[in-house]
Amino acid sequence: MTTAGDIMHRGAQWIPIHETLDRAAQLMRELNVGALPIGDQNDRLCGILTDRDIVVGCVAMGHDPARVTAGEMAHGTPRWIDAGADIGDVIREMQDHQIRRLPVIENKRLVGMISEADLARHLSDDQIATWVERVYAQA
């Protein structure tokens, strides 16, 4: 059985809820990622911050990314998967919620992130085609 822990990208890092978006953008550049999980003071997942969130939700709105925090951008119910979950559960979670990145949690700690690229390395062409159709479908 292939698990979330088998396919995830290790080394994912939180962005604290109180951190500013300019710092988040710097961290994304340093880590070469397009999204960061947002964590509160107890390391609980509060949301995901994407590079698009920073541009569209802050900069394009005329706000200063040095004054807006990651927490202010955290909306909705955060989705995650346990490291021991089967790859089928990963696919369903991402399809059901139309998400492209999924934090992986083990023992209540962030241990990795699953992205489209991670799925592409572990799924058949047919599985990827079905996933893309469902995730990118208009809601």
DSSP file (Angstrom, degrees, kcal/mol; ACC not computed):
  #  RESIDUE AA STRUCTURE BP1 BP2  ACC     N-H-->O    O-->H-N    N-H-->O    O-->H-N    TCO  KAPPA ALPHA  PHI   PSI    X-CA   Y-CA   Z-CA
    1    1 A M              0   0    0      0, 0.0     2,-0.4     0, 0.0    85,-0.0   0.000 360.0 360.0 360.0 127.1    0.0    0.0    0.0
    2    2 A T        -     0   0    0    120,-0.1    85,-2.3     3,-0.0    86,-0.3  -0.746 360.0-161.8 -86.2 132.2    1.3    3.4   -1.0
    3    3 A T  B >>  -A   86   0A   0     -2,-0.4     4,-1.3    83,-0.2     3,-0.7  -0.636  34.4-105.6-112.4 168.7    0.7    6.0    1.6
    4    4 A A  H 3> S+     0   0    0     81,-2.4     4,-1.8    78,-0.3     3,-0.4   0.886 122.0  57.0 -56.6 -40.0    0.6    9.8    1.8
    5    5 A G  H 34 S+     0   0    0     78,-2.7    -1,-0.2     1,-0.2    79,-0.1   0.790 103.0  55.1 -63.7 -27.8    4.0    9.6    3.6
    6    6 A D  H <4 S+     0   0    0     -3,-0.7    -1,-0.2    77,-0.3    -2,-0.2   0.830 117.5  32.0 -73.3 -32.8    5.5    7.7    0.7
    7    7 A I  H  < S+     0   0    0     -4,-1.3    -2,-0.2    -3,-0.4    -1,-0.2   0.603  94.7 106.6-103.8 -12.3    4.6   10.3   -2.0
    8    8 A M  S  < S-     0   0    0     -4,-1.8     2,-0.7    -5,-0.2   106,-0.2  -0.177  73.5-113.9 -69.3 159.3    4.8   13.6   -0.1
    9    9 A H  E     -B  113   0B   0    104,-3.2   104,-1.7     2,-0.0     3,-0.5  -0.855  38.3-140.3 -88.5 117.8    7.5   16.2   -0.4
   10   10 A R  E    S+B  112   0B   0     -2,-0.7   102,-0.2   102,-0.2   101,-0.1  -0.331  74.2  48.9 -76.7 160.7    9.3   16.2    2.9
   11   11 A G        +     0   0    0    100,-0.8    -1,-0.2     1,-0.2   101,-0.2   0.634  65.6 164.4  89.0  14.6   10.5   19.3    4.6
   12   12 A A        -     0   0    0     -3,-0.5     2,-0.4    99,-0.2    -1,-0.2  -0.351  22.4-151.1 -62.2 146.6    7.4   21.5    4.4
   13   13 A Q        -     0   0    0     98,-0.0     2,-0.1    18,-0.0    98,-0.1  -0.937   7.2-124.3-124.3 146.4    7.5   24.4    6.7
   14   14 A W        -     0   0    0     -2,-0.4    24,-0.2    22,-0.1    31,-0.0  -0.419  10.6-144.2 -74.2 155.5    4.8   26.4    8.5
   15   15 A I  E     -e   38   0C   0     22,-2.2    24,-2.0    -2,-0.1    21,-0.0  -1.000  33.2-116.6-113.0 124.7    4.3   30.1    8.1
   16   16 A P  E >   -e   39   0C   0      0, 0.0     3,-1.9     0, 0.0    54,-0.4  -0.285  17.8-119.4 -62.3 146.9    3.2   31.5   11.5
   17   17 A I  T 3  S+     0   0    0     22,-2.3    54,-2.5     1,-0.3    55,-0.3   0.768 113.6  50.5 -56.4 -29.8   -0.2   33.0   11.6
   18   18 A H  T 3  S+     0   0    0     52,-0.2    -1,-0.3    51,-0.1     2,-0.1   0.506  86.0 110.4 -89.9  -5.0    1.3   36.4   12.7
   19   19 A E  S <  S-     0   0    0     -3,-1.9    51,-2.8     1,-0.1    52,-0.3  -0.423  70.5-114.9 -75.1 146.0    4.0   36.5   10.0
   20   20 A T  B  >  -G   69   0D   0     49,-0.3     4,-1.9    -2,-0.1    49,-0.2  -0.352  18.6-117.1 -79.1 159.9    3.6   39.1    7.2
   21   21 A L  H  > S+     0   0    0     47,-2.3     4,-2.5    44,-0.8    45,-0.2   0.798 112.9  59.4 -69.5 -29.0    3.0   38.3    3.6
   22   22 A D  H  > S+     0   0    0     43,-2.1     4,-1.8    46,-0.3    -1,-0.2   0.912 108.5  45.7 -65.4 -38.7    6.3   39.8    2.5
   23   23 A R  H  > S+     0   0    0     42,-0.3     4,-2.5     2,-0.2    -2,-0.2   0.881 110.6  54.0 -68.1 -37.7    8.1   37.4    4.8
   24   24 A A  H  X S+     0   0    0     -4,-1.9     4,-2.5     1,-0.2    -2,-0.2   0.914 107.8  50.1 -60.9 -42.9    5.9   34.6    3.5
   25   25 A A  H  X S+     0   0    0     -4,-2.5     4,-2.1     2,-0.2    -1,-0.2   0.893 110.1  50.5 -63.2 -39.6    6.9   35.5   -0.1
   26   26 A Q  H  X S+     0   0    0     -4,-1.8     4,-2.6     2,-0.2    -2,-0.2   0.914 110.8  48.8 -63.2 -42.8   10.6   35.5    0.9
   27   27 A L  H  X S+     0   0    0     -4,-2.5     4,-2.5     2,-0.2    -2,-0.2   0.893 108.9  53.0 -65.3 -39.9   10.2   32.0    2.5
   28   28 A M  H  X>S+     0   0    0     -4,-2.5     5,-2.0     2,-0.2     4,-1.1   0.916 110.7  47.9 -60.1 -42.1    8.4   30.7   -0.6
   29   29 A R  H  <5S+     0   0    0     -4,-2.1     3,-0.4     2,-0.2    -2,-0.2   0.937 112.1  48.8 -63.5 -46.6   11.4   31.9   -2.7
   30   30 A E  H  <5S+     0   0    0     -4,-2.6    -2,-0.2     1,-0.2    -1,-0.2   0.876 119.3  38.2 -60.6 -39.2   13.9   30.3   -0.3
   31   31 A L  H  <5S-     0   0    0     -4,-2.5    -1,-0.2    -5,-0.2    -2,-0.2   0.539 105.1-128.1 -90.1  -8.0   12.1   27.0   -0.3
   32   32 A N  T  <5 +     0   0    0     -4,-1.1     2,-0.3    -3,-0.4    -3,-0.2   0.937  64.9 128.5  57.6  50.0   11.2   27.2   -4.0
   33   33 A V      < -     0   0    0     -5,-2.0    -1,-0.2    -6,-0.1    -2,-0.1  -0.876  58.3-146.0-129.8 162.9    7.5   26.5   -3.3
   34   34 A G  S    S+     0   0    0     -2,-0.3    17,-2.3     1,-0.1    18,-0.3   0.350  81.9  39.2-109.4   3.6    4.2   28.2   -4.2
   35   35 A A  E     - F   0  50C   0     15,-0.2    15,-0.2    16,-0.1    -1,-0.1  -0.996  56.6-165.8-154.1 147.8    2.3   27.5   -1.0
   36   36 A L  E     - F   0  49C   0     13,-2.7    13,-3.2    -2,-0.3     2,-0.2  -1.000  26.6-121.1-133.6 134.9    2.9   27.4    2.8
   37   37 A P  E     - F   0  48C   0      0, 0.0   -22,-2.2     0, 0.0     2,-0.5  -0.524  29.0-132.1 -67.7 142.1    0.7   25.9    5.5
   38   38 A I  E     -eF  15  47C   0      9,-3.3     8,-3.4   -24,-0.2     9,-0.9  -0.869  26.3-169.1 -99.2 127.1   -0.3   28.5    8.0
   39   39 A G  E     -eF  16  45C   0    -24,-2.0   -22,-2.3    -2,-0.5     6,-0.2  -0.913  12.1-139.6-120.0 144.6    0.2   27.5   11.6
   40   40 A D    >   -     0   0    0      4,-2.0     3,-2.1    -2,-0.4     6,-0.0  -0.183  47.4 -80.0 -86.6-172.8   -1.0   29.0   14.9
   41   41 A Q  T 3  S+     0   0    0      1,-0.3    -1,-0.1     2,-0.1    -2,-0.0   0.676 133.3  51.2 -65.0 -16.6    1.0   29.3   18.1
   42   42 A N  T 3  S-     0   0    0      2,-0.1    -1,-0.3     0, 0.0     3,-0.1   0.170 119.6-108.5-102.8  16.0    0.1   25.7   18.9
   43   43 A D    <   +     0   0    0     -3,-2.1     2,-0.4     1,-0.2    67,-0.1   0.812  69.4 149.7  59.1  32.9    1.3   24.4   15.5
   44   44 A R        -     0   0    0     65,-0.1    -4,-2.0     1,-0.0     2,-0.3  -0.789  54.7-106.4 -94.1 140.9   -2.3   23.8   14.4
   45   45 A L  E     +F   39   0C   0     -2,-0.4    -6,-0.2    -6,-0.2     3,-0.1  -0.493  41.0 169.6 -68.3 125.2   -3.1   24.1   10.7
   46   46 A C  E     -     0   0C   0     -8,-3.4     2,-0.3     1,-0.4    -7,-0.2   0.542  59.2 -58.6-111.3 -14.6   -5.1   27.3   10.1
   47   47 A G  E     -F   38   0C   0     -9,-0.9    -9,-3.3    27,-0.1    -1,-0.4  -0.971  53.6 -82.0 161.2-172.6   -5.0   27.3    6.3
   48   48 A I  E     -F   37   0C   0     -2,-0.3     2,-0.5   -11,-0.3    27,-0.2  -0.991  28.7-153.0-126.5 134.6   -2.7   27.4    3.3
   49   49 A L  E     -F   36   0C   0    -13,-3.2   -13,-2.7    -2,-0.4     2,-0.3  -0.939  15.9-168.1-108.3 125.2   -1.2   30.5    1.8
   50   50 A T  E  >  -F   35   0C   0     -2,-0.5     4,-1.7   -15,-0.2   -15,-0.2  -0.722  35.6-116.0-109.2 162.2   -0.3   30.5   -1.9
   51   51 A D  H  > S+     0   0    0    -17,-2.3     4,-2.1    -2,-0.3     5,-0.2   0.864 119.7  55.8 -60.8 -34.9    1.7   32.9   -4.0
   52   52 A R  H  >>S+     0   0    0    -18,-0.3     4,-3.2     1,-0.2     5,-0.6   0.885 101.9  56.2 -64.8 -38.9   -1.5   33.7   -5.8
   53   53 A D  H  >5S+     0   0    0      1,-0.2     4,-1.7     2,-0.2     5,-0.4   0.914 108.0  48.7 -57.5 -42.8   -3.2   34.6   -2.5
   54   54 A I  H  X>S+     0   0    0     -4,-1.7     5,-2.4     3,-0.2     4,-0.8   0.932 118.4  38.7 -64.3 -45.9   -0.4   37.2   -1.9
   55   55 A V  H  <>S+     0   0    0     -4,-2.1     5,-3.3     3,-0.2     6,-0.3   0.966 128.4  29.1 -71.4 -53.0   -0.7   38.7   -5.4
   56   56 A V  H  <5S+     0   0    0     -4,-3.2    -3,-0.2     3,-0.2    -2,-0.2   0.896 126.4  41.6 -78.2 -41.1   -4.5   38.6   -5.9
   57   57 A G  H  <<S+     0   0    0     -4,-1.7    -3,-0.2    -5,-0.6    -1,-0.2   0.634 133.5  11.3 -85.2 -13.5   -5.7   38.9   -2.3
   58   58 A C  T ><>S+     0   0    0     -4,-0.8     5,-2.4    -5,-0.4     3,-0.6   0.638 127.6  38.1-124.9 -68.4   -3.2   41.5   -1.1
   59   59 A V  G > <S+     0   0    0     -5,-2.4     3,-1.9     1,-0.3    -3,-0.2   0.921 117.7  48.5 -60.4 -48.6   -1.1   43.3   -3.7
   60   60 A A  G 3 <S+     0   0    0     -5,-3.3    -1,-0.3     1,-0.3    -4,-0.1   0.720 108.2  57.0 -66.8 -19.4   -3.8   43.6   -6.4
   61   61 A M  G < 5S-     0   0    0     -3,-0.6    -1,-0.3    -6,-0.3    -2,-0.2   0.428 120.8-109.4 -88.6   0.0   -6.1   45.0   -3.8
   62   62 A G  T < 5S+     0   0    0     -3,-1.9    -3,-0.2     1,-0.3     2,-0.2   0.626  72.2 139.4  83.5  13.7   -3.7   47.8   -3.0
   63   63 A H      < -     0   0    0     -5,-2.4    -1,-0.3     1,-0.0    -2,-0.1  -0.552  57.7-113.0 -90.4 157.9   -2.7   46.4    0.4
   64   64 A D    >>  -     0   0    0     -2,-0.2     3,-2.4     1,-0.1     4,-1.1  -0.808  15.0-152.4 -91.7 115.0    0.9   46.4    1.8
   65   65 A P  T 34 S+     0   0    0      0, 0.0   -43,-2.1     0, 0.0   -44,-0.8   0.659  95.9  64.2 -64.1 -13.4    2.2   42.8    2.1
   66   66 A A  T 34 S+     0   0    0    -45,-0.2   -46,-0.1     1,-0.2    -2,-0.0   0.565 110.3  37.8 -81.4  -8.3    4.5   44.1    4.9
   67   67 A R  T <4 S+     0   0    0     -3,-2.4     2,-0.4     2,-0.1    -1,-0.2   0.531  99.9  81.7-117.7 -12.4    1.4   44.9    6.9
   68   68 A V     <  -     0   0    0     -4,-1.1   -47,-2.3     3,-0.0   -46,-0.3  -0.813  69.6-143.6 -98.4 135.9   -1.0   42.0    6.1
   69   69 A T  B  >  -G   20   0D   0     -2,-0.4     4,-0.7   -49,-0.2     3,-0.5  -0.568  21.7-117.1 -98.1 161.3   -0.5   38.7    8.0
   70   70 A A  H >> S+     0   0    0    -51,-2.8     3,-1.2   -54,-0.4     4,-0.6   0.882 115.6  59.4 -58.6 -39.7   -0.8   35.1    6.9
   71   71 A G  H >4 S+     0   0    0    -54,-2.5     3,-0.8   -52,-0.3    -1,-0.2   0.833  97.5  58.4 -61.0 -33.5   -3.6   34.7    9.4
   72   72 A E  H 34 S+     0   0    0     -3,-0.5    -1,-0.3   -55,-0.3    -2,-0.2   0.725 107.7  48.3 -68.3 -20.1   -5.6   37.4    7.7
   73   73 A M  H << S+     0   0    0     -3,-1.2     2,-0.7    -4,-0.7    -1,-0.2   0.513  84.4 107.0 -96.0  -7.6   -5.4   35.4    4.5
   74   74 A A    <<  +     0   0    0     -3,-0.8     2,-0.3    -4,-0.6   -27,-0.1  -0.634  46.6 165.5 -78.8 113.9   -6.5   32.1    6.1
   75   75 A H        +     0   0    0     -2,-0.7   -27,-0.2   -27,-0.2    -2,-0.0  -0.933  35.9   6.3-129.0 151.0  -10.1   31.4    5.0
   76   76 A G  S    S-     0   0    0     -2,-0.3     0, 0.0   -29,-0.1     0, 0.0  -0.111 100.2 -39.6  77.6-174.1  -12.3   28.3    5.2
   77   77 A T        -     0   0    0    -30,-0.0     2,-0.1     1,-0.0   -31,-0.1  -0.796  62.5-124.6 -91.5 121.3  -11.6   24.9    6.8
   78   78 A P        -     0   0    0      0, 0.0     2,-0.3     0, 0.0    -2,-0.1  -0.409  22.6-147.3 -67.6 140.1   -8.1   23.7    6.3
   79   79 A R        +     0   0    0     -2,-0.1     2,-0.3    18,-0.0   -32,-0.1  -0.838  26.5 156.2-107.2 145.1   -7.7   20.3    4.7
   80   80 A W        -     0   0    0     -2,-0.3     2,-0.3    22,-0.1    24,-0.2  -0.943  26.6-138.0-156.0 171.9   -4.9   17.8    5.6
   81   81 A I  E     -c  104   0B   0     22,-2.0    24,-2.7    -2,-0.3     2,-0.2  -0.990  24.5-110.6-139.9 147.8   -4.2   14.1    5.5
   82   82 A D  E >   -c  105   0B   0     -2,-0.3     3,-1.9    22,-0.2   -78,-0.3  -0.515  28.7-121.8 -74.5 145.0   -2.5   11.7    7.9
   83   83 A A  T 3  S+     0   0    0     22,-2.2   -78,-2.7     1,-0.3   -77,-0.3   0.779 111.9  54.2 -58.5 -28.3    0.9   10.4    6.7
   84   84 A G  T 3  S+     0   0    0     21,-0.3    -1,-0.3   -80,-0.2    22,-0.1   0.473  81.6 119.1 -86.8  -1.7   -0.4    6.8    7.0
   85   85 A A  S <  S-     0   0    0     -3,-1.9   -81,-2.4     1,-0.1   -80,-0.2  -0.342  71.2-106.5 -66.8 144.4   -3.4    7.4    4.7
   86   86 A D  B >>  -A    3   0A   0    -83,-0.2     4,-1.7     1,-0.1     3,-0.9  -0.339  26.5-114.3 -66.9 149.8   -3.7    5.4    1.6
   87   87 A I  H 3> S+     0   0    0    -85,-2.3     4,-2.5     1,-0.3     5,-0.2   0.815 117.6  61.3 -58.0 -30.5   -3.0    7.1   -1.7
   88   88 A G  H 3> S+     0   0    0    -86,-0.3     4,-2.3     1,-0.2    -1,-0.3   0.884 103.1  49.9 -62.2 -38.0   -6.6    6.6   -2.7
   89   89 A D  H <> S+     0   0    0     -3,-0.9     4,-2.5     2,-0.2    -2,-0.2   0.876 109.0  52.7 -66.9 -37.6   -7.6    8.6    0.4
   90   90 A V  H  X S+     0   0    0     -4,-1.7     4,-2.3     2,-0.2     5,-0.2   0.950 110.5  47.0 -60.9 -49.6   -5.2   11.4   -0.7
   91   91 A I  H  X S+     0   0    0     -4,-2.5     4,-2.7     1,-0.2     5,-0.2   0.926 113.1  48.5 -60.7 -46.6   -6.8   11.5   -4.2
   92   92 A R  H  X S+     0   0    0     -4,-2.3     4,-3.4     1,-0.2     5,-0.3   0.918 110.5  51.2 -61.3 -44.1  -10.3   11.5   -2.8
   93   93 A E  H  X S+     0   0    0     -4,-2.5     4,-1.4     1,-0.2    -1,-0.2   0.922 114.3  43.4 -60.3 -44.2   -9.5   14.3   -0.4
   94   94 A M  H  <>S+     0   0    0     -4,-2.3     5,-2.1    -5,-0.2     4,-0.5   0.897 118.2  44.6 -70.1 -39.8   -8.0   16.5   -3.1
   95   95 A Q  H ><5S+     0   0    0     -4,-2.7     3,-0.9    -5,-0.2    -2,-0.2   0.942 111.4  52.0 -68.4 -47.7  -10.8   15.7   -5.6
   96   96 A D  H 3<5S+     0   0    0     -4,-3.4    -1,-0.2     1,-0.3    -2,-0.2   0.817 122.1  31.6 -60.5 -31.4  -13.6   16.2   -3.2
   97   97 A H  T 3<5S-     0   0    0     -4,-1.4    -1,-0.3    -5,-0.3    -2,-0.2   0.321 104.5-125.8-109.8   6.0  -12.4   19.6   -2.1
   98   98 A Q  T < 5 +     0   0    0     -3,-0.9     2,-0.3    -4,-0.5    -3,-0.2   0.916  56.3 151.3  48.1  54.3  -10.8   20.6   -5.4
   99   99 A I      < -     0   0    0     -5,-2.1    -1,-0.2    -6,-0.2    -2,-0.1  -0.876  41.0-161.0-117.3 150.7   -7.4   21.3   -3.9
  100  100 A R  S    S+     0   0    0     -2,-0.3    16,-0.5     1,-0.2     2,-0.4   0.529  78.5  44.5-106.3 -11.5   -4.0   21.1   -5.5
  101  101 A R        -     0   0    0     14,-0.2    14,-0.2    15,-0.1    -1,-0.2  -0.999  62.8-171.4-137.2 138.8   -1.8   20.9   -2.4
  102  102 A L  E     - D   0 114B   0     12,-2.5    12,-2.5    -2,-0.4   -22,-0.1  -0.958  18.8-134.8-137.0 116.3   -2.4   18.9    0.7
  103  103 A P  E     - D   0 113B   0      0, 0.0   -22,-2.0     0, 0.0     2,-0.5  -0.386  19.1-140.4 -65.7 146.2   -0.4   19.1    4.0
  104  104 A V  E     -cD  81 112B   0      8,-2.9     7,-2.9   -24,-0.2     8,-1.3  -0.948  17.6-165.2-113.4 127.0    0.6   15.8    5.5
  105  105 A I  E     +cD  82 110B   0    -24,-2.7   -22,-2.2    -2,-0.5     2,-0.4  -0.894  10.9 179.3-116.3 139.6    0.4   15.5    9.3
  106  106 A E  E >  S- D   0 109B   0      3,-2.8     3,-1.3    -2,-0.4    -2,-0.0  -0.979  76.8  -8.3-139.7 126.8    1.9   12.8   11.5
  107  107 A N  T 3  S-     0   0    0     -2,-0.4     3,-0.1     1,-0.3    -1,-0.1   0.895 129.7 -57.2  52.7  42.5    1.5   12.8   15.3
  108  108 A K  T 3  S+     0   0    0      1,-0.2     2,-0.4   -64,-0.0    -1,-0.3   0.673 117.5 111.1  64.9  20.4   -0.1   16.2   15.1
  109  109 A R  E <  S- D   0 106B   0     -3,-1.3    -3,-2.8   -65,-0.0     2,-0.4  -0.963  75.3-111.4-125.9 142.6    3.0   17.6   13.3
  110  110 A L  E     + D   0 105B   0     -2,-0.4    -5,-0.2    -5,-0.2   -96,-0.1  -0.565  41.4 163.4 -68.3 124.2    3.5   18.8    9.8
  111  111 A V  E     -     0   0B   0     -7,-2.9  -100,-0.8    -2,-0.4     2,-0.3   0.520  57.2 -27.9-120.3 -12.0    5.8   16.4    8.0
  112  112 A G  E     -BD  10 104B   0     -8,-1.3    -8,-2.9  -102,-0.2     2,-0.3  -0.989  51.1-112.3-179.9-175.6    5.3   17.2    4.4
  113  113 A M  E     -BD   9 103B   0   -104,-1.7  -104,-3.2    -2,-0.3     2,-0.5  -0.996  16.3-145.0-142.5 140.5    3.1   18.4    1.5
  114  114 A I  E     + D   0 102B   0    -12,-2.5   -12,-2.5    -2,-0.3     2,-0.2  -0.941  25.8 175.1-108.8 128.0    1.6   16.6   -1.4
  115  115 A S     >  -     0   0    0     -2,-0.5     4,-1.9   -14,-0.2   -14,-0.2  -0.653  48.8 -92.7-120.0 177.2    1.4   18.6   -4.7
  116  116 A E  H  > S+     0   0    0    -16,-0.5     4,-2.6     1,-0.2     5,-0.2   0.890 125.5  55.5 -57.3 -40.6    0.3   17.8   -8.2
  117  117 A A  H  > S+     0   0    0      1,-0.2     4,-1.3     2,-0.2    -1,-0.2   0.881 104.9  52.3 -63.0 -38.0    3.9   17.0   -9.1
  118  118 A D  H  > S+     0   0    0      1,-0.2     4,-0.6     2,-0.2     3,-0.2   0.915 111.3  46.9 -64.2 -42.4    4.0   14.4   -6.3
  119  119 A L  H >X S+     0   0    0     -4,-1.9     4,-1.7     1,-0.2     3,-1.5   0.916 106.5  58.2 -63.9 -42.6    0.9   12.8   -7.6
  120  120 A A  H 3< S+     0   0    0     -4,-2.6    -1,-0.2     1,-0.3    -2,-0.2   0.816 104.1  52.5 -59.1 -31.1    2.2   12.8  -11.2
  121  121 A R  H 3< S+     0   0    0     -4,-1.3    -1,-0.3    -3,-0.2    -2,-0.2   0.669 119.5  33.3 -77.3 -15.9    5.2   10.7  -10.1
  122  122 A H  H << S+     0   0    0     -3,-1.5     2,-0.3    -4,-0.6    -2,-0.2   0.489 104.6  72.9-122.1  -5.5    3.1    8.1   -8.4
  123  123 A L  S  < S-     0   0    0     -4,-1.7     2,-0.0    -5,-0.1     0, 0.0  -0.762  77.9-109.1-111.8 158.3   -0.1    7.7  -10.4
  124  124 A S     >  -     0   0    0     -2,-0.3     4,-2.5     1,-0.1     5,-0.2  -0.317  37.7-104.6 -73.2 165.8   -0.9    6.2  -13.8
  125  125 A D  H  > S+     0   0    0      1,-0.2     4,-2.5     2,-0.2     5,-0.1   0.892 123.2  51.0 -59.6 -39.9   -1.8    8.5  -16.7
  126  126 A D  H  > S+     0   0    0      2,-0.2     4,-2.2     1,-0.2    -1,-0.2   0.905 109.8  49.3 -64.9 -41.4   -5.4    7.5  -16.4
  127  127 A Q  H  > S+     0   0    0      2,-0.2     4,-2.4     1,-0.2    -2,-0.2   0.909 112.1  48.4 -64.4 -41.7   -5.5    8.3  -12.6
  128  128 A I  H  X S+     0   0    0     -4,-2.5     4,-3.0     2,-0.2     5,-0.2   0.923 109.8  52.2 -64.0 -44.0   -3.9   11.7  -13.3
  129  129 A A  H  X S+     0   0    0     -4,-2.5     4,-2.3     1,-0.2    -2,-0.2   0.915 111.7  46.2 -60.0 -43.4   -6.3   12.5  -16.0
  130  130 A T  H  X S+     0   0    0     -4,-2.2     4,-2.0     2,-0.2    -1,-0.2   0.915 113.0  50.1 -64.5 -43.5   -9.3   11.6  -13.7
  131  131 A W  H  X S+     0   0    0     -4,-2.4     4,-2.9     2,-0.2     5,-0.3   0.934 111.6  47.6 -61.0 -47.9   -7.7   13.7  -10.9
  132  132 A V  H  X S+     0   0    0     -4,-3.0     4,-2.5     1,-0.2    -1,-0.2   0.918 110.4  52.5 -60.8 -44.3   -7.2   16.7  -13.1
  133  133 A E  H  < S+     0   0    0     -4,-2.3     4,-0.4    -5,-0.2    -1,-0.2   0.898 116.0  39.8 -59.1 -41.4  -10.7   16.5  -14.5
  134  134 A R  H  < S+     0   0    0     -4,-2.0    -2,-0.2     2,-0.2    -1,-0.2   0.868 117.6  45.9 -79.3 -37.3  -12.2   16.5  -11.0
  135  135 A V  H  < S+     0   0    0     -4,-2.9    -2,-0.2     1,-0.2    -3,-0.2   0.880 120.1  38.9 -74.0 -37.9   -9.9   19.0   -9.3
  136  136 A Y  S  < S+     0   0    0     -4,-2.5    -1,-0.2    -5,-0.3    -2,-0.2   0.446  88.6 119.9 -93.2   0.1  -10.1   21.5  -12.1
  137  137 A A  S    S-     0   0    0     -4,-0.4     2,-0.3    -5,-0.2    -3,-0.1  -0.311  75.9-101.6 -63.6 147.2  -13.8   21.0  -12.9
  138  138 A Q              0   0    0      1,-0.1    -1,-0.1     0, 0.0    -2,-0.1  -0.564 360.0 360.0 -70.7 128.5  -16.0   24.1  -12.5
  139  139 A A              0   0    0     -2,-0.3    -1,-0.1    -3,-0.1    -2,-0.1   0.456 360.0 360.0 -79.6 360.0  -17.9   23.9   -9.2
